Protein backbone atom coordinates (compact mmCIF):
# COMPACT_ATOMS: atom_id res chain seq x y z
CA UNK A 1 0.00 0.00 0.00
CA UNK A 2 2.91 2.36 0.69
CA UNK A 3 3.92 2.22 -2.97
CA UNK A 4 0.53 3.46 -4.12
CA UNK A 5 0.49 6.17 -1.47
CA UNK A 6 3.90 7.42 -2.60
CA UNK A 7 2.76 7.40 -6.23
CA UNK A 8 -0.38 9.33 -5.26
CA UNK A 9 1.61 11.92 -3.34
CA UNK A 10 3.99 12.38 -6.27
CA UNK A 11 1.09 12.78 -8.66
CA UNK A 12 -0.58 15.28 -6.33
CA UNK A 13 2.62 17.34 -6.23
CA UNK A 14 2.89 17.28 -10.03
CA UNK A 15 -0.71 18.41 -10.37
CA UNK A 16 -0.19 21.24 -7.88
CA UNK A 17 2.79 22.46 -9.89
CA UNK A 18 0.83 22.19 -13.13
CA UNK A 19 -2.09 24.15 -11.64
CA UNK A 20 0.27 26.84 -10.33
CA UNK A 21 1.93 27.22 -13.73
CA UNK A 22 -1.49 27.34 -15.40
CA UNK A 23 -2.57 30.12 -13.03
CA UNK A 24 0.58 32.09 -13.80
CA UNK A 25 0.07 31.64 -17.54
CA UNK A 26 -3.57 32.71 -17.34
CA UNK A 27 -2.72 35.84 -15.36
CA UNK A 28 0.55 36.79 -17.03
CA UNK A 29 -0.70 40.29 -17.86
CA UNK A 30 -1.26 41.01 -14.16
CA UNK A 31 1.35 42.30 -11.76
CA UNK A 32 2.19 40.20 -8.71
CA UNK A 33 0.06 42.54 -6.56
CA UNK A 34 -2.89 42.25 -8.94
CA UNK A 35 -2.48 38.45 -8.98
CA UNK A 36 -2.62 38.36 -5.16
CA UNK A 37 -5.69 40.62 -5.16
CA UNK A 38 -7.42 38.36 -7.66
CA UNK A 39 -6.65 35.28 -5.58
CA UNK A 40 -7.95 37.02 -2.47
CA UNK A 41 -11.20 37.95 -4.20
CA UNK A 42 -11.68 34.46 -5.63
CA UNK A 43 -11.17 32.93 -2.19
CA UNK A 44 -13.74 35.36 -0.80
CA UNK A 45 -16.27 34.43 -3.49
CA UNK A 46 -15.65 30.71 -3.01
CA UNK A 47 -16.07 31.04 0.75
CA UNK A 48 -19.38 32.88 0.32
CA UNK A 49 -20.67 30.24 -2.11
CA UNK A 50 -19.70 27.29 0.07
CA UNK A 51 -21.27 28.83 3.18
CA UNK A 52 -24.64 29.07 1.39
CA UNK A 53 -24.79 25.32 0.71
Secondary structure by P-SEA (a helix, b strand, c coil): caaaaaaaaaaaaaaaaaaaaaaaaaaccccaaaaaaaaaaaaaaaaaaaaac
